[in-house]
């Protein structure tokens, strides 16, 4: 009787573990992380930059830490480069490390996203 009860229990346990193993995310070969100091100042900047970088070829994730103004980007190194990512940030209207924001893109940012004491 105990054997009949244990068999379905082990079967269910085996199915649960195999389903869990299948849902684990796979590591992408060539995935690299880069960080950029930006001129972003608010949560709207965060949303704008993260959305903009999501459309860049090879980008897997982009997360902006607003207080430190650091944008962390995980990308495929066979699809893009840190320089291309800096340029994408620049074209969104924000500074990226030592690159100054594109003036036209910067002028289209909402007032809350513009740097204080800016000379643009």
C-alpha positions in Angstrom: 0.0 0.0 0.0 2.8 2.4 0.9 4.5 1.7 -2.5 1.3 2.6 -4.4 1.2 5.9 -2.5 4.8 6.8 -2.9 5.0 6.1 -6.6 2.6 9.0 -7.6 4.3 11.3 -5.1 7.7 10.7 -6.7 6.3 11.1 -10.1 4.8 14.5 -9.2 8.0 15.6 -7.5 10.0 14.6 -10.6 7.7 16.6 -12.9 7.9 19.7 -10.7 11.7 19.6 -10.7 11.9 19.2 -14.5 9.4 22.0 -15.1 11.5 24.3 -12.8 14.7 23.4 -14.7 13.1 24.4 -18.0 12.1 27.8 -16.8 15.5 28.9 -15.6 16.9 31.7 -17.8 19.7 30.7 -20.1 23.0 32.6 -20.1 23.5 34.5 -23.3 26.9 34.0 -24.8 28.8 37.3 -25.2 26.7 39.2 -22.6 28.6 42.1 -21.2 27.7 44.9 -18.8 28.7 48.5 -19.1 28.0 51.5 -16.9 27.7 55.1 -17.9 27.4 58.3 -15.9 24.5 60.2 -17.2 22.8 63.6 -16.7 19.5 62.0 -15.8 17.8 63.6 -12.8 14.3 62.1 -12.3 12.1 59.1 -12.7 10.9 60.4 -16.1 14.5 60.3 -17.2 14.8 56.7 -15.9 11.7 55.6 -18.0 12.9 57.5 -21.1 16.5 56.1 -21.0 15.5 52.5 -20.2 12.9 52.5 -23.0 15.2 54.1 -25.5 18.0 51.6 -24.8 15.6 48.7 -25.0 15.3 49.4 -28.8 19.0 49.4 -29.4 20.3 46.3 -31.1 22.0 43.8 -28.8 20.7 45.4 -25.5 19.3 42.9 -23.1 18.6 45.3 -20.2 19.1 48.9 -19.1 18.6 50.1 -15.6 19.2 53.7 -14.4 19.9 54.4 -10.7 18.6 57.9 -10.5 20.4 59.0 -7.3 23.8 58.1 -8.6 22.9 58.9 -12.3 24.5 55.6 -13.4 23.0 53.7 -16.3 23.9 50.0 -16.2 23.4 48.2 -19.6 23.7 44.5 -20.3 24.3 43.9 -23.9 25.6 41.3 -26.4 29.1 42.3 -27.3 28.8 40.7 -30.8 25.9 43.1 -31.6 26.9 46.5 -30.1 29.7 48.4 -28.4 30.0 50.7 -25.4 30.6 53.6 -27.8 27.4 52.9 -29.7 25.5 52.7 -26.4 27.0 56.1 -25.3 25.9 57.6 -28.6 22.3 56.2 -28.0 22.2 57.8 -24.6 23.5 61.0 -26.2 20.8 61.0 -28.9 18.1 60.5 -26.2 19.1 63.9 -24.8 21.4 62.9 -21.9 25.1 63.2 -21.3 26.9 59.8 -21.3 30.3 59.9 -19.5 32.2 62.6 -21.3 29.8 62.9 -24.3 27.5 65.9 -24.1 23.8 65.3 -24.9 22.6 66.0 -28.5 21.3 69.6 -28.3 18.2 68.9 -30.4 17.2 65.9 -28.3 18.0 67.8 -25.1 15.7 70.6 -26.1 12.8 68.2 -26.5 13.1 66.8 -23.0 10.5 67.8 -20.4 11.7 70.6 -18.1 12.0 68.2 -15.1 14.6 66.2 -17.1 16.8 69.1 -17.9 19.9 69.6 -15.9 19.9 72.5 -13.4 22.6 75.1 -14.2 22.8 73.8 -17.7 24.5 75.6 -20.5 22.9 74.2 -23.6 
